[in-house]
Amino acid sequence: MPLFRITVKQSKNSNGIRLEKGMSVEVVSNSFSNPVSTNGGQSVVDAFYRIYGVDIKKAGALSMVYLDVERIG
C-alpha cells in the first residue's frame, strides 16, 4: 500500500478556514492513484481534520491547484 504526502502549495483563507502553505499530511492508500482524486479525496479530508482540525473540503482547497501530492513509499 503506497504512502503519499499531501502538502498545501499556497495559503488560503476561505469560509472561515485558514490554510497555511507547507501544512502537510501523510495518507496510506489502497490504490496507486492520486488520493486527492480517489473516493472524492475523503482520506485527505480525514487526515487534515485529524491533524489540523480543518475541513479542507469546506475551504474549497481539495484540488491539485492547492495541493501537492508526492508518493513517498
Backbone as ProteinMPNN parsed JSONL, in Angstrom:
{"seq_chain_A": "MPLFRITVKQSKNSNGIRLEKGMSVEVVSNSFSNPVSTNGGQSVVDAFYRIYGVDIKKAGALSMVYLDVERIG", "coords_chain_A": {"N_chain_A": [[0.844, -1.182, 0.0], [0.74, 2.073, -1.011], [2.299, 5.095, 0.232], [1.47, 8.454, 0.608], [2.416, 11.9, 0.586], [0.753, 14.818, 1.228], [0.771, 18.176, 0.553], [0.074, 21.583, 1.294], [0.128, 24.03, -1.178], [-0.145, 26.836, -1.345], [-1.079, 29.586, 0.749], [-4.412, 29.958, 2.015], [-7.521, 31.468, 2.67], [-10.678, 30.799, 3.385], [-14.193, 30.56, 3.726], [-14.035, 30.869, 6.503], [-11.931, 29.277, 7.199], [-8.536, 28.768, 7.611], [-5.767, 28.0, 5.726], [-2.39, 27.218, 5.694], [0.563, 27.67, 3.78], [2.615, 24.868, 3.275], [1.533, 23.182, 5.204], [1.131, 19.779, 5.902], [0.146, 16.362, 5.331], [0.229, 12.801, 5.793], [-0.857, 10.068, 3.904], [-2.099, 6.821, 3.654], [-2.807, 4.738, 0.968], [-5.094, 2.537, -0.729], [-4.841, 2.194, -3.38], [-2.767, 2.904, -6.268], [-3.199, 5.314, -7.351], [-3.744, 8.906, -7.389], [-4.498, 10.182, -4.225], [-6.039, 12.455, -3.784], [-7.883, 12.607, -5.804], [-9.12, 10.147, -5.652], [-11.929, 8.381, -4.472], [-13.311, 10.76, -3.892], [-11.453, 12.188, -2.465], [-11.592, 11.656, 0.244], [-9.912, 10.415, 2.166], [-7.852, 12.246, 2.363], [-9.198, 14.527, 3.263], [-10.035, 13.565, 5.776], [-7.525, 13.162, 7.004], [-6.432, 15.793, 7.155], [-8.335, 16.927, 8.849], [-8.024, 15.371, 11.141], [-5.359, 15.928, 11.924], [-4.965, 18.764, 11.82], [-7.437, 19.867, 12.41], [-9.04, 21.122, 10.523], [-11.386, 21.556, 7.874], [-10.681, 20.728, 4.854], [-12.097, 20.396, 2.544], [-14.39, 21.978, 2.863], [-13.127, 24.406, 2.833], [-12.618, 24.643, 0.201], [-10.313, 23.723, -0.998], [-9.622, 21.246, -1.903], [-8.111, 20.221, -4.227], [-5.853, 19.82, -7.011], [-4.807, 22.255, -7.553], [-4.312, 23.577, -5.182], [-2.995, 21.666, -3.679], [-0.107, 19.642, -3.298], [0.96, 16.527, -4.328], [2.877, 13.83, -3.324], [4.452, 10.791, -3.809], [5.732, 8.754, -1.374], [6.3, 6.263, -0.47]], "CA_chain_A": [[0.0, 0.0, 0.0], [1.598, 3.25, -1.135], [2.176, 6.204, 1.173], [1.533, 9.743, -0.069], [2.48, 13.129, 1.394], [-0.017, 15.878, 0.597], [1.217, 19.448, 1.116], [-0.608, 22.775, 0.798], [1.056, 24.819, -2.002], [-0.273, 28.274, -1.092], [-2.0, 29.927, 1.833], [-5.778, 30.221, 1.567], [-8.478, 31.786, 3.723], [-11.979, 30.683, 2.744], [-15.262, 30.024, 4.582], [-13.603, 30.9, 7.893], [-10.885, 28.277, 7.396], [-7.226, 29.257, 7.191], [-4.761, 27.002, 5.382], [-1.071, 27.825, 5.529], [1.494, 26.991, 2.886], [3.507, 23.953, 3.974], [0.801, 22.198, 6.006], [1.167, 18.513, 5.169], [-0.329, 15.141, 5.968], [0.601, 11.576, 5.094], [-2.038, 9.235, 3.701], [-1.893, 5.495, 3.072], [-3.88, 4.492, 0.003], [-5.231, 1.168, -1.216], [-4.536, 2.18, -4.806], [-1.572, 3.652, -6.632], [-3.603, 6.584, -7.95], [-3.722, 10.117, -6.573], [-5.527, 10.13, -3.171], [-6.902, 13.638, -3.832], [-8.96, 12.334, -6.759], [-9.712, 8.838, -5.378], [-13.022, 8.405, -3.475], [-13.635, 12.143, -3.536], [-10.419, 12.734, -1.592], [-12.026, 11.527, 1.64], [-8.786, 10.105, 3.06], [-7.111, 13.504, 2.543], [-10.055, 15.344, 4.127], [-9.953, 12.997, 7.126], [-6.184, 13.388, 7.548], [-6.297, 17.205, 7.537], [-9.182, 17.176, 10.012], [-7.435, 14.68, 12.29], [-4.1, 16.539, 12.348], [-5.05, 20.224, 11.987], [-8.773, 20.292, 12.809], [-9.637, 21.956, 9.477], [-12.09, 20.847, 6.809], [-10.081, 21.223, 3.619], [-13.136, 20.38, 1.512], [-15.206, 23.173, 3.097], [-12.299, 25.554, 2.439], [-12.534, 24.665, -1.257], [-8.913, 23.512, -1.377], [-9.39, 19.837, -2.206], [-7.802, 20.102, -5.652], [-4.422, 19.857, -7.302], [-4.403, 23.661, -7.615], [-3.835, 23.956, -3.852], [-2.295, 20.574, -3.007], [0.983, 18.931, -3.965], [0.943, 15.117, -3.914], [4.175, 13.169, -3.54], [4.464, 9.396, -3.337], [6.971, 8.583, -0.59], [6.508, 4.867, -0.077]], "C_chain_A": [[0.886, 1.241, 0.0], [1.27, 4.335, -0.099], [2.377, 7.499, 0.405], [1.663, 10.861, 0.952], [1.759, 14.215, 0.602], [0.314, 17.172, 1.315], [0.448, 20.601, 0.475], [0.423, 23.654, 0.082], [1.034, 26.303, -1.676], [-1.288, 28.523, 0.009], [-3.365, 30.274, 1.254], [-6.652, 30.485, 2.786], [-9.858, 31.806, 3.084], [-12.97, 30.039, 3.705], [-14.839, 29.933, 6.045], [-12.52, 29.89, 8.221], [-9.584, 28.805, 6.812], [-6.292, 28.078, 6.946], [-3.451, 27.722, 5.13], [-0.221, 26.996, 4.579], [2.425, 26.108, 3.723], [2.813, 22.969, 4.895], [0.806, 20.891, 5.229], [0.652, 17.37, 6.028], [0.189, 13.964, 5.159], [-0.613, 10.654, 5.077], [-1.611, 7.911, 3.081], [-3.089, 5.21, 2.184], [-3.907, 3.026, -0.398], [-4.904, 1.058, -2.697], [-3.298, 3.033, -5.07], [-1.917, 5.006, -7.247], [-3.633, 7.698, -6.911], [-4.834, 10.094, -5.516], [-6.444, 11.352, -3.15], [-8.096, 13.383, -4.752], [-9.639, 10.985, -6.54], [-10.742, 8.948, -4.26], [-13.356, 9.811, -2.999], [-12.645, 12.773, -2.578], [-10.706, 12.579, -0.116], [-10.882, 11.222, 2.592], [-7.952, 11.357, 3.343], [-7.892, 14.435, 3.474], [-9.95, 14.87, 5.57], [-8.6, 13.272, 7.77], [-5.995, 14.841, 7.973], [-7.158, 17.521, 8.755], [-8.582, 16.565, 11.271], [-6.199, 15.418, 12.81], [-4.241, 18.029, 12.667], [-6.42, 20.72, 12.459], [-9.444, 21.201, 11.801], [-10.288, 21.063, 8.425], [-11.624, 21.417, 5.475], [-11.092, 21.249, 2.472], [-14.021, 21.623, 1.634], [-14.447, 24.435, 2.689], [-12.153, 25.651, 0.926], [-11.132, 24.419, -1.777], [-8.594, 22.056, -1.691], [-9.217, 19.673, -3.72], [-6.297, 20.217, -5.837], [-3.917, 21.286, -7.47], [-3.758, 24.066, -6.283], [-2.968, 22.898, -3.173], [-1.235, 19.952, -3.901], [0.997, 17.507, -3.432], [2.259, 14.476, -4.301], [4.083, 11.754, -2.988], [5.799, 9.155, -2.631], [7.199, 7.142, -0.175], [5.626, 3.917, -0.802]], "O_chain_A": [[1.69, 1.433, 0.912], [0.138, 4.465, 0.368], [3.334, 7.635, -0.358], [1.099, 10.789, 2.044], [2.107, 14.497, -0.545], [0.162, 17.269, 2.533], [0.201, 20.6, -0.731], [1.462, 23.986, 0.652], [2.072, 26.963, -1.722], [-2.239, 27.76, 0.178], [-3.468, 30.811, 0.151], [-6.534, 29.807, 3.807], [-10.179, 32.722, 2.327], [-12.634, 29.089, 4.412], [-15.246, 29.009, 6.748], [-12.217, 29.666, 9.393], [-9.538, 29.236, 5.66], [-6.053, 27.263, 7.838], [-3.417, 28.73, 4.424], [-0.285, 25.767, 4.582], [2.954, 26.542, 4.747], [3.437, 22.003, 5.333], [0.52, 20.882, 4.032], [0.71, 17.401, 7.258], [0.543, 14.107, 3.988], [-1.3, 10.481, 6.083], [-0.858, 7.882, 2.107], [-4.237, 5.409, 2.583], [-2.875, 2.354, -0.406], [-4.712, -0.043, -3.214], [-2.845, 3.783, -4.205], [-1.021, 5.762, -7.622], [-3.557, 7.449, -5.708], [-6.007, 9.996, -5.876], [-7.521, 11.297, -2.556], [-9.192, 13.886, -4.506], [-10.648, 10.703, -7.188], [-10.464, 9.539, -3.216], [-13.652, 10.017, -1.822], [-12.952, 13.782, -1.943], [-10.128, 13.294, 0.702], [-10.876, 11.718, 3.718], [-7.409, 11.508, 4.437], [-7.314, 15.055, 4.367], [-9.795, 15.681, 6.483], [-8.534, 13.583, 8.959], [-5.452, 15.098, 9.047], [-6.749, 18.308, 9.609], [-8.625, 17.169, 12.343], [-6.015, 15.52, 14.023], [-3.7, 18.504, 13.665], [-6.549, 21.875, 12.865], [-10.327, 21.976, 12.166], [-9.809, 19.969, 8.127], [-12.109, 22.454, 5.025], [-10.953, 22.038, 1.537], [-14.362, 22.247, 0.63], [-15.051, 25.415, 2.253], [-11.62, 26.638, 0.419], [-10.792, 24.856, -2.877], [-7.425, 21.674, -1.741], [-10.053, 19.076, -4.398], [-5.571, 20.65, -4.942], [-2.707, 21.503, -7.524], [-2.777, 24.81, -6.263], [-2.28, 23.197, -2.198], [-1.441, 19.761, -5.099], [1.042, 17.298, -2.22], [2.7, 14.562, -5.447], [3.684, 11.547, -1.841], [6.863, 9.333, -3.223], [8.228, 6.842, 0.43], [5.694, 2.71, -0.57]]}, "name": "protein", "num_of_chains": 1, "seq": "MPLFRITVKQSKNSNGIRLEKGMSVEVVSNSFSNPVSTNGGQSVVDAFYRIYGVDIKKAGALSMVYLDVERIG"}
